[in-house]
Amino acid sequence: MDGPSRWLARVMRARYVVIWLYAVLVPAAAVLATRIPHQGAIDRLIVPGDPDYAATRVFQTIFPERPVVLVIFESDDPWAPDQLARVQRARDALAAIPHTSAFTVIDALRRARPAASPADLRTLALGTTVFRSQGLVGDQFMTVLVALGGDRDATLGAIDRTLARADVGPYREVGAPVVSAWLERASSAATARSFLIFGVLLLAVTWFLYRSLRTLAAIVLSLGAAVALAMGAGYLLGFAFTIVSSLVPLTVMVTTLATLTYLHSRFLDQEPGSTLAEHQIIAFRNKLLPVTASTIAAALGFAALAVSSIRPIREMGIWTAVGLVIAWVVAFTLFPALQRLLHTPTRQRVEVRSRLYERIARVLPSFTFRHRAILVAAALAGCVAGALAVAGASVRVDTLSNIDPHSRVYRDLRWFRDHVMDLNVARVWIHLAQPTATDPEVLRAIDHFQTAIERSPEVTGVSGPTTPLRMRSYFAGHGDRLPVDPARFAEASGDVEQLLLAEPDLRTFIDANGLADVQLTVLFRDGNVGGYRALTTHIHDAWQHDAAALAAQHAEMRVVGESLLSVKVGASLVPTLTHSLALTVVLILIVFVVVFRSGRERLLAMIPSVFALLVTFLGLRIAGFSLNVATILIATTVLGTTENDQLHFFHHMHELPDAPLEERLRHAFAISGRPVVFATIINAVGFLGLAATRFPPLRQFGLMTAAAFVLALVAYFTVLPAGLWLLDRRSRMKNHPRR
């Protein structure tokens, strides 16, 4: 008995200790898993080491922002007395919510003109672009701006309940807190629904195939332990459930199920005359190499996602890799211990339902021999078409693309974009060399810079430290532009330091503590990668040409903010796909080189997975889907999962190294093919369960990944043996396989 066999034998003898150990660890891990936070905000999409992420966080410490929700009331005439009363009633009710504040355009107007009539207020509000550009008022709506404090979800719920009690009628609700809350709920619900579907299918298929409650119990308990321990490890690593990392438990469950299916299928084949204890050691020893190699390949493949600059993708890769290692330990400790404890039957006691598969497997060698050229050519054509589809795939990080079109959140945000503006906000951070932010000359240069930014047709509005001064000038009847003449400008801005103490709005643009930092808030239309680059180019040009006085004083300007981080996510999607895919392929090939010496075989082993992956991307393009933070993971998930099948296939091919190819194929299909079919069916339908979610990225991911599993299964039984026939020098047409 060799070393691995002796180790397996010790595990079998210590099965009661093993089970008691897991009985302690699994509940503890499950408790830790319940403490993993759910986060859907943009700050979870960028790795902390990113310089723009770091700069944005420093900026936010200087200019802290409270999350804001816009509650919009539509009407034919927002200035009619009943509509003004409606908005005021909503504003007063919302302001009464603990830790929140509410503001409307009426508040600003009443403060400037306390005795103004509704008609005068309307003239004031619509006579400048400032209020329109901020989404506070329009021809057919008026907005209550609510600044949140305390727990986000509790406050959002309080807003809806408060407005229902206030009887203010229908309203629209937009803002980053609303979107983030919806994303977190949708991703959590998607994972839970897929888990439920996966679990029901697992129970049904396992019972149908193995016809043993004991076998079912061993598999389910082992799966549960692997997932619970993997989730507990995620908590200890400091990870959170985000848009995509909520896929980790499902991915761990899928790969663990494949491993358990391989192990149990081999365990079923007990030879006559052997004891169950001896046979179990032989079966697990036989599968130790391919299972270990496939686990290493899959773990390395997911770990390759660490090259991504998108935080949840990086975390998902590392987390899944750790989970796969944990699953390997469970498969070779808890699972065999449960088999022994529960006395799971082998074929000597229960016949497995596999007659249909056995009939198909017998004819596959001859079928693939006859059509080998056509099968390989068709696969190569599909790969080429898929590669072209990947090259032309569109990238989407737009908020609307992540929201269910039938949801209220989508409808409100769509309306806001169509009738008001896009919620794209860039922050222009100016750091002065001296604490001179309130000096008239500095303010005049900043106002000139702000005016230059406003000239871009893509900019819908700019607010800065001179905006309150502009509004004071406007309410005084002098227009909403400040004087160009230095002396008159100094006169208009001479009391800024006093205003800084009295006006909270001004402190959102000037750091009152150091007087060396200033910010401009830029609202713009096109929030994609190209649009943001064009905006930043325009801002930098304006800085060079229209803020030369500030640059001469060694002031520094930088564009920061959440929109920048969102754009960086979009720009990182394609590099993430290409880099992680290339690294995954290389790592898997290295594993194949170590396990199998044949260069031809290690290349052929990639055919089913690569074919399935590229054809899936072709389908993604045809279906009109796009690359997003979820679908970008299809490549790693498919490669990391389906390569297991090829490793087991070639492992059993090598058990008959001197036999004819036909006999080797039949042997490999007989041992590894059946669990491949079983696992693929369960896994594909498990991921297909994501199609029932209201979360578009995960729905697309589920559909495409399920399709890829099926394609890989088809290629496994057709293209892979066809390629072997083409390269097998011992096969000749005159010695073709038996039909």
SULCORVEN-V562622 format. One record per helix or strand. SS is the DSSP state (H for helix, E for strand). FROM is the first residue (numbers start at 1). TO is the last residue. Records with the same first field share a line. If there is no record, write none. Layout:
BEGIN
SS = FROM-TO + FROM-TO
END
This chain:
BEGIN
H = 3-13 + 15-33 + 42-44 + 51-62 + 81-95 + 105-112 + 118-126 + 130-133 + 152-166 + 176-210 + 213-236 + 245-268 + 276-307 + 311-332 + 334-342 + 355-370 + 372-391 + 399-402 + 408-419 + 440-454 + 467-475 + 486-492 + 496-502 + 504-507 + 529-546 + 548-552 + 562-595 + 599-604 + 607-622 + 631-656 + 661-692 + 696-717 + 719-727 + 733-735
E = 38-38 + 46-46 + 68-74 + 101-103 + 137-138 + 141-147 + 172-174 + 241-241 + 310-310 + 395-395 + 424-431 + 459-463 + 510-510 + 517-524 + 556-560 + 627-627
END
